[in-house]
Amino acid sequence: MENSMSIREWFEDRRKITGLLKEGDSKDVHEMDKNKNLSIDYVKINRLWVQCDNCESLLYIRFLRENKSICEECGYYLQMNSSDRIELLIDRGTWCPMDEDMYTLDVLKFHSEDEPSNSDPLNSEDEPYMDHITSCQIDTGLTDAIQTGIGKLNGIPIALGVMDFKFMGGSMGSVVGEKITRLIERATEESLPVIMVCASGGARMQEGSFSLMQMAKIASALYIHQKDKKLLYLSILTSPTTGGVTASFGMLGDIIIAEPKAYIAFAGKRVIEQTLGQKVIEDFQVTEHLFGHGLFDLIVPRNLLKGVLSDLFKLYGLPRKKKNER
């Protein structure tokens, strides 16, 4: 059929549209749209297939989820959304979410409708902030870039926060900071260990200093939890973990765990090279290289993570009996 389009062609078109292919590798997007019939149901295919970022193999979504979002062809770790990570770590039927109805406000009126901007339909950064938030809420089903709650991991009660990179790059704004702080405070009150799964580009620029204030607020709550109450906090770094998250609660764990081949940094490679005026080695911000320099404690594959966390809790004598229990 002349007007039909293969799955691979569809992915190539999507990559061209989002600017992931080099210039010159493809024709102009508008010219391509004129020459091809794009009546294919993008939404339906998006729910069925995904392309590996490393080897570009086409992966069936259902099988990929069963394999914990690890490419069966090359072993590359694809990003997991927050709901899948909760399902990976928490015992079925024990998850109690917190603060699901908390949503952000555009306090700074960032790119507000009163300030016309040259909006680029392919660049979501040109959208007014609240339009961008609404778009992410529709796409992910979340109110902001984190899910928090109480659940059980192999029968052990824990407080868990999971960042979602699909929501504005997991950026940390006022809502993310407040939800994490409330989670830690409740865990402190109920003497629960805290696990934070980090996946973030850092502080959210659209909220300016309000987002930066979250770093100190979370660190203060963790100080009480760890130092004063002697309770356990575990940080799990996934790809990518950068910026203000790395500079705050990402690196404050009693035990810091990283996934294999994860990109973990404060500033990006380009910024470092421009600041230092010299080239840096390839992959110097990847898990295995950083582990060799003592940045964290463990590298744990995704399929072993729940068992390793359970063993660590038992090593720390969790769950602890209450004073009125013998």
C-alpha positions in Angstrom: 0.0 0.0 0.0 1.4 3.4 -1.1 0.1 5.4 1.8 0.9 3.0 4.6 3.8 3.7 7.0 5.8 1.1 8.9 6.4 1.2 12.6 10.0 2.1 12.1 9.2 4.9 9.7 6.8 6.3 12.2 9.5 6.3 14.9 11.9 8.0 12.5 9.3 10.7 11.8 8.8 11.3 15.5 12.5 11.6 16.1 12.8 14.1 13.3 9.9 16.2 14.7 11.4 16.3 18.2 14.8 17.2 16.8 16.6 14.1 17.9 18.2 13.5 14.5 21.1 15.6 13.2 20.3 18.3 10.7 20.7 17.1 7.2 19.8 13.6 8.0 16.2 14.2 7.0 14.0 16.5 4.9 12.0 19.3 6.2 9.2 18.1 8.5 6.5 20.0 6.6 7.7 18.7 3.3 7.6 15.2 4.7 4.0 15.7 6.0 2.9 16.7 2.5 4.4 13.6 0.9 3.0 11.0 3.3 -0.4 10.1 4.7 -0.1 10.5 8.4 -3.5 9.1 9.2 -1.9 6.4 11.4 -3.1 6.3 15.0 -0.1 7.7 16.8 -1.7 7.3 20.3 -2.5 3.7 19.8 1.1 2.8 18.5 2.6 4.9 21.4 0.8 2.5 23.8 2.1 -0.6 22.0 5.7 0.1 21.1 8.8 2.0 22.3 12.2 2.4 20.8 15.3 1.7 22.8 17.4 4.8 23.2 20.6 2.8 23.0 20.3 0.2 20.2 17.1 1.6 18.6 15.3 -1.8 18.8 11.5 -1.8 18.8 10.2 -3.1 22.0 6.7 -4.2 22.8 5.4 -2.2 25.7 3.8 -5.2 27.6 7.0 -7.3 27.4 9.1 -4.3 28.3 7.1 -3.7 31.5 7.4 -7.4 32.4 11.2 -7.0 31.9 11.2 -3.9 34.3 11.8 -1.5 31.4 15.2 -3.2 30.5 15.9 -3.6 26.8 16.0 -7.4 26.0 18.3 -6.7 23.1 21.1 -4.7 24.7 20.3 -4.6 28.4 19.9 -0.8 28.4 17.9 0.7 31.3 15.0 2.7 29.9 13.2 5.2 32.1 10.4 3.9 34.3 7.5 6.1 35.3 6.7 6.6 39.0 3.7 4.2 39.0 5.8 1.3 37.6 8.5 2.0 40.2 5.9 1.9 43.0 4.6 -1.4 41.6 8.2 -2.7 41.5 9.0 -1.9 45.1 5.7 -2.0 47.1 3.7 -5.1 48.0 0.4 -5.4 46.2 -2.5 -3.7 48.0 -0.4 -1.9 50.6 0.2 1.5 48.9 -1.4 4.5 50.5 -0.7 7.7 48.6 -0.2 11.1 50.2 -1.1 14.6 49.1 -2.5 13.5 45.7 -4.5 16.7 45.3 -1.6 19.1 45.8 -0.9 21.2 42.7 1.3 24.1 41.7 0.5 27.8 41.2 2.3 30.2 38.8 3.4 32.6 41.5 6.0 34.3 39.2 3.6 34.5 36.2 6.3 32.8 34.1 5.5 33.3 30.4 2.0 34.3 31.4 -0.7 35.0 28.8 -0.2 38.8 29.5 3.3 38.5 28.1 3.1 37.3 24.5 6.0 35.0 23.4 7.1 33.6 20.1 5.7 30.2 20.9 7.3 27.2 19.1 4.8 24.3 18.9 7.6 21.8 19.1 9.3 23.4 22.1 7.2 23.1 25.3 9.5 25.5 27.1 7.9 28.3 25.1 4.5 27.5 26.6 3.1 29.6 29.5 4.0 27.8 32.7 0.5 26.7 33.6 -0.2 25.5 30.1 3.0 23.3 30.4 1.8 22.0 33.8 -1.6 21.2 32.5 -0.2 19.4 29.5 2.1 17.3 31.7 -0.9 16.5 34.0 -2.9 15.2 31.1 0.0 13.2 29.7 1.1 11.5 33.0 -2.1 11.5 35.1 -0.1 13.1 37.9 -0.5 16.5 39.6 3.2 17.1 39.8 6.6 15.4 39.3 6.5 13.1 42.3 4.3 10.4 44.0 4.6 9.9 47.7 3.0 7.6 50.2 3.2 4.8 52.8 3.5 1.1 51.8 5.1 -2.2 52.6 8.2 -3.6 51.1 8.3 -7.4 51.7 6.1 -6.7 54.7 8.2 -3.9 56.1 6.4 -0.5 56.4 8.2 2.3 54.6 7.7 5.9 53.4 8.4 6.1 49.7 8.8 9.0 47.3 9.2 8.4 43.5 10.1 11.2 41.1 8.7 11.0 37.6 10.9 12.3 34.8 8.0 12.4 32.3 6.6 15.3 34.2 8.6 18.3 33.2 11.9 16.4 33.5 11.2 15.5 37.1 12.0 19.1 38.0 11.7 20.1 41.7 9.3 22.9 42.3 7.3 24.0 45.4 4.9 21.1 45.2 7.6 18.5 44.9 9.5 20.0 47.8 6.4 20.2 50.0 5.3 16.6 49.2 8.8 15.3 50.1 9.0 17.3 53.3 5.5 16.1 54.4 6.5 12.5 53.6 9.7 12.8 55.7 7.8 14.4 58.6 5.2 11.7 58.7 7.9 9.0 58.5 9.7 10.7 61.4 6.4 10.8 63.4 5.7 7.1 62.7 9.4 5.9 62.9 9.4 4.7 59.4 12.4 4.4 57.0 12.3 6.7 54.0 13.2 5.8 50.4 13.5 8.4 47.7 13.8 7.4 44.1 15.4 10.3 42.2 15.0 11.1 38.5 15.2 14.8 37.9 16.8 17.5 35.9 17.1 19.6 39.0 15.3 22.7 40.4 12.4 24.0 38.3 13.4 27.3 36.6 9.9 28.5 36.2 9.6 28.9 40.0 12.9 30.7 40.5 14.1 31.0 44.1 10.9 29.2 45.4 12.3 25.9 43.8 15.8 26.5 45.3 14.3 27.0 48.8 13.0 23.4 48.6 16.6 22.1 48.9 17.1 23.6 52.3 13.6 22.7 53.5 14.0 19.0 52.6 17.5 18.9 54.1 16.2 20.3 57.4 13.5 17.6 57.5 16.0 15.0 56.8 18.3 16.3 59.6 15.6 15.7 62.1 14.8 12.3 60.7 18.3 11.0 60.5 20.3 12.9 63.2 17.7 13.6 65.9 15.5 10.5 65.6 18.2 8.1 64.3 15.9 6.8 61.5 17.0 5.4 58.2 17.0 7.3 54.8 17.9 5.5 51.6 18.4 7.4 48.3 18.1 5.6 44.9 19.7 7.5 42.0 18.3 6.7 38.5 19.0 8.2 35.2 19.1 11.1 35.1 19.7 12.7 38.5 21.2 16.1 38.2 21.2 19.7 39.5 19.5 20.7 42.7 18.3 17.1 43.5 21.8 15.8 43.3 23.0 18.8 45.4 20.4 18.1 48.2 18.4 15.0 49.2 19.9 12.8 46.4 23.2 12.7 48.2 22.0 12.8 51.8 21.1 9.1 52.2 22.5 6.9 54.9 22.9 4.5 52.0 23.1 5.8 48.4 22.2 3.3 45.7 22.5 3.9 41.9 21.2 2.0 38.9 23.7 0.7 36.4 24.7 3.1 33.6 22.7 6.0 35.1 23.6 9.6 34.3 24.3 11.3 37.7 25.7 14.9 37.8 25.3 18.3 39.2 26.4 20.4 36.1 26.4 18.9 32.6 29.5 18.1 30.6 29.2 21.1 28.3 29.0 23.5 31.3 32.0 21.9 33.0 34.1 22.1 29.8 33.2 25.7 29.3 34.0 26.6 32.9 37.3 24.7 33.0 38.3 25.5 29.5 39.3 21.9 28.8 37.8 18.6 27.7 36.6 16.0 30.1 36.6 12.3 29.6 33.6 10.4 28.1 31.2 8.8 30.6 32.8 10.4 33.6 29.3 11.2 35.0 28.0 7.6 34.6 27.4 5.3 37.5 30.3 2.9 37.1 32.9 5.7 36.8 31.5 7.6 39.8 31.3 4.5 41.9 35.0 4.0 41.5 35.5 7.5 43.0 33.3 6.7 46.1 30.2 8.8 45.2 27.7 6.2 46.4 27.6 2.9 48.2 26.0 0.3 45.9 25.1 -0.3 42.2 22.0 -2.5 42.2 20.3 -3.9 39.1 16.6 -3.1 38.8 15.4 -6.7 39.1 17.4 -7.2 42.4 16.5 -3.8 44.0 13.5 -4.9 46.1 15.4 -7.9 47.6 18.5 -5.7 48.4 16.4 -3.1 50.1 14.7 -5.7 52.2 18.1 -7.2 53.2 19.3 -3.7 54.2 16.3 -3.1 56.3 16.8 -6.4 58.1 20.5 -5.5 58.7 19.3 -2.2 60.3 16.9 -4.2 62.5 13.7 -3.1 60.8 10.9 -3.2 61.4 11.5 -2.1 65.0 9.1 -3.1 67.7 7.2 -0.3 69.5 8.0 0.4 73.1 4.7 -1.2 74.3 5.5 -4.4 72.4 7.7 -7.1 73.7 
